[in-house]
Amino acid sequence: SSTISQGAAAAAVAADSSVALLNKFQRIHYDLLRHNDPELFREMERAGVMPQVYLLRWIRVLFSREIPIDQLLRVWDFLLLTSSPLHALDHFCVAMLMAARRPIIQSDEVMKLAILLQYPETDDFTPIIRFAYYLMHGKYKSSSEAVDAAPILDDSLLRRARQKAAGIGLSPLHSAPYSLSSSSSS
């Protein structure tokens, strides 16, 4: 009887944890992203990109697969040294999404997911950290102002993300490379 009750208690805790995590994903995607970048939100919805697919990967290991270690330590400092680390985590996720908004919007469904699962490498996450801080503290009055201020990943980083995605078997439906400017070459 004691073993059964312990097992039931463990199952209840696991279920509560899963619900809490799903609620976090919902808040990041459906509340924060929709508020701060409605166009990006609509495009991800149209493509059927579900927040639990990419956010679970990002949050489960606190971005250690997406961000180089020297930059990861800066991100962790930001997250852990704020008065509300979980709140900061939510806004950092939105800042990462908004930093990659152009390639996400310009890509087909497969590449959207590839970009999120193999986030473009960058040498400096400081602009994304700073942007997350501003989002967290409501420094932008409107979503269009936040979109205009979002850090943008450059073309070379996006090409590397495309190559990484192709290397793991995620290929775009269209062969044209995504870019931030019409004059860039691959």
N, C-alpha and C positions, 0 to 999 in steps of 0.2 A: 504494500500500500504506500509506503514511504517513497519507494522508487518510482511508482506511478505518479505520485503528486509532484516529485522533483522533475520528472520528465514533462509533465503538463505545465509546470511553472517555466521550465526552460523554453518550451514551445510558445508559451504566451509572451515571454520576453522577446523571442526571435520575431514573432508576429508584430509586436509593438515596434521593434526596431525597423522592420521592413516598412511598416506604415509610416513611421517617422521619416524614413529616407525618401519614400515616394512623395510625402508631403513637401519635403525640402525641394525635390525636383520640380514639383508642381509650382511652388513659390518662385523658384528661379526662372522657369520658362514662362509660365502663364501669367505671373504677376510682374516680376521685375523686367524681363525681356520685353514683354508686350507693352509695358509702360514706357520703357526707355528707347525701344527701337521697334515700333509697330510694323514697319516694312520687313525687317529681318524676321520678326516673329511670324508674320503672314507667309513669307516665303518658306520658312521651315515647316510650317503647318501644311502648306500646299504640297510640299515634297514628302510629307509623312515622316519627317525626322522626329522621333520620339525622344523626349529629354532623358528618359532613363537609360537610353542606349549610350549616349556620350557622357552624361553627367556621372553615371556610376563609375565609369572608367576614370574620369578626372578626380572624383571625390574620394573613391575608395582608398587610393594611395596618395592622396593630396598632391596630385599633379606630377608625381615623380616619373611618370612615363612620358609626359609631355614637355617638361621643362628641364634644360641642362642643370646639373647639380649646383653650379655657382649661382645661377639665377634662381633656382629653387629655394636656396637658403634665404634669399631676399624676400621671395614670396611668403615663405613660412614666417619670417620675421614680421612682415606686414600682418599676416593672419593672426599670429599669436600675441602680438604686442598691442593689438587694439582692445578696446574695452569689451567688444563683442565679437570674438573670433568666428562664430557661426554666421553672424550677420555679414562680416567681412568676406567670408567664403562665398556666400551667395552673390555678392556684388563683384567679386573677382571673377566668378564664372561668367557673369553678364559682360564684364569688361573684355574677357577673352573672346566671347562671341562677337561683340561689337568690333573688336580689333580685326577680326577676320570676316567682317560683314560683306565686303565686296566680292571676294572669291566665293563665299557661300551663296550669295545672291546670283552671281554669274554662272554658277556651275549647275550641272544636271544633278539628279537625285543621288546617284552613286557617289559623285565627287563631293557633294555636300557632306555626306557621312564620312567619306575618306578624310576630308579636311578636319572634321571634328575628332576622328579617332586617331589621326596622325597629325596632330596640330603642327602648323608650320614652325620650324625652328627660328629663333631669333637670338641675337647676341645680347639683347638688353630688354628685359621685361619691365624696366622702371616705368616707361610710359603707361603700360597696362596697369601696373600697381597704382600709380598716381591716379589714373582714370577711375579705378575701382574705389579709391579713397573718395574722390569727388562724387561718384555715384552714391556711395554709402552715406555721405554727409549732405546729400541734396544740393550740391553746388550748381546744379543745372535746373533751370526753371521749367523747361519744356523738353519733350523727347527730341525734337528737332535740334535743339541746342546740344543735347548729349550726343546725338549722332554726329554732328559737325565736329565735336571735340574728341571723338573716339580716336585712339591711335590706330593707324593703318599699317598693316604689314606690307612691306614692299614686294615688288615683282620677283626678285631673286629668291626670297623666302618662300613665296608661293610656288615657284617652279620646283624648289626642293621638296615641298609638301606633295606636289603632284607625282614626282619621281618616287618618293617614299610610298605613296599610296599604290602606285603601279607595282612596286616591289613586293607588296604584301597581297597582290592579287586583286586589288580594287582598281578597276580601270573605268574611265569615264565612258559614257555612252557616246559622246562626241569626242573627236580627236583634237579639236582646237584647244590650245592651252588657255587657261584663264589668266587674265592679267588685269592690272589696275589702270593701264592706259592703252589706248588703241595703237600707239606707235611702238610698243615694246616688241622685241623679237625673242623667240625661244632659243 
